[in-house]
Amino acid sequence: MNRFSGKVVVVTGAASGFGEAIARRFAAEGTSVCLSDIDVERLAAELGSGERPVDCAPADLSQEDDVPKLIETDRTTFGALDVLVNNAGYSHGAVLTSSRRLALELARHNIRVNAVNPVAAATGFMKGSMGVDELSADQRAALVSTIPRGRLAEPRDVAAAVAFLASDEADMITGTSIDVDGGRSI
Ligand SMILES: NC(=O)c1ccc[n+]([C@@H]2O[C@H](COP(=O)([O-])OP(=O)(O)OC[C@H]3O[C@@H](n4cnc5c(N)ncnc54)[C@H](O)[C@@H]3O)[C@@H](O)[C@H]2O)c1
């Protein structure tokens, strides 16, 4: 089953970590993917790495002007926007609150808004926040000890949840959040 054939997906923060895995997942499922990131060099490397229907739109999402530019680039290149994955620049409480508010506001326009809430994963973000290039065995064990499933999240875990929420199978799901956290929040 090809869930996303003919769809266009924009993924922000797509040069690394969760965003990269999400972009790869959608591309593997047949979408056109508009990759966006502040890190243009890594994005370009991504673009050159396969025959996927991708294009890239450099954007710093902390700059208000870059957001309409990104949407315009997507429109010019692909002519549509079916799924927006707002992956870069996550702030837990604000994301949940604004997702619920937007879900209410946009439901009548046939637009769903959901969030994904991951537990720690050994991405650039996690290594940066711990000030290391690689997690040590002790650092990894300390993180894992708080997660009932007994491992860190992998980017593919997050990509799978995002793909489900974006699919027609989730048509009745809006204004909610999936905890991809191995049971940590129980
Ligand atoms: N890794 C974790 O443990 C973890 C857990 C919970 C939430 N998160 C959130 O998940 C999101 C993705 O992080 P990740 O773990 O994949 O980290 P990552 O560092 O591997 O990837 C983040 C990507 O976002 C890009 N980026 C950063 N600032 C940007 C900006 N202003 N505009 C556009 N792109 C920008 C970076 O260049 C990078 O490619 C982040 O918002 C992070 O806060 C991460």
The ligand as a Gaussian input file, in Angstrom:
#p B3LYP/6-31G(d) Opt

LIG

0 1
 N       16.958000      14.305000      20.264000
 C       16.183000      14.354000      21.338000
 O       16.474000      13.723000      22.364000
 C       14.925000      15.180000      21.300000
 C       13.910000      14.910000      22.238000
 C       12.738000      15.678000      22.210000
 C       12.590000      16.668000      21.248000
 N       13.594000      16.916000      20.351000
 C       13.351000      17.963000      19.337000
 O       13.320000      17.350000      18.052000
 C       13.645000      18.329000      17.059000
 C       14.669000      17.732000      16.109000
 O       15.886000      17.582000      16.814000
 P       16.910000      16.405000      16.533000
 O       16.985000      15.612000      17.777000
 O       16.601000      15.723000      15.255000
 O       18.256000      17.277000      16.442000
 P       19.330000      17.498000      15.289000
 O       20.270000      18.512000      15.838000
 O       19.889000      16.186000      14.837000
 O       18.495000      18.123000      14.075000
 C       17.933000      19.417000      14.152000
 C       17.984000      20.042000      12.758000
 O       17.284000      21.308000      12.829000
 C       18.075000      22.297000      12.169000
 N       17.767000      23.601000      12.739000
 C       18.157000      24.095000      13.935000
 N       17.694000      25.346000      14.104000
 C       16.975000      25.657000      12.978000
 C       16.269000      26.808000      12.555000
 N       16.209000      27.906000      13.308000
 N       15.658000      26.773000      11.343000
 C       15.739000      25.676000      10.558000
 N       16.402000      24.544000      10.912000
 C       17.015000      24.554000      12.113000
 C       19.511000      21.883000      12.397000
 O       20.390000      22.436000      11.420000
 C       19.420000      20.347000      12.292000
 O       19.596000      19.890000      10.964000
 C       14.205000      19.550000      17.783000
 O       13.220000      20.568000      17.749000
 C       14.440000      19.033000      19.209000
 O       14.226000      20.069000      20.155000
 C       14.739000      16.179000      20.344000

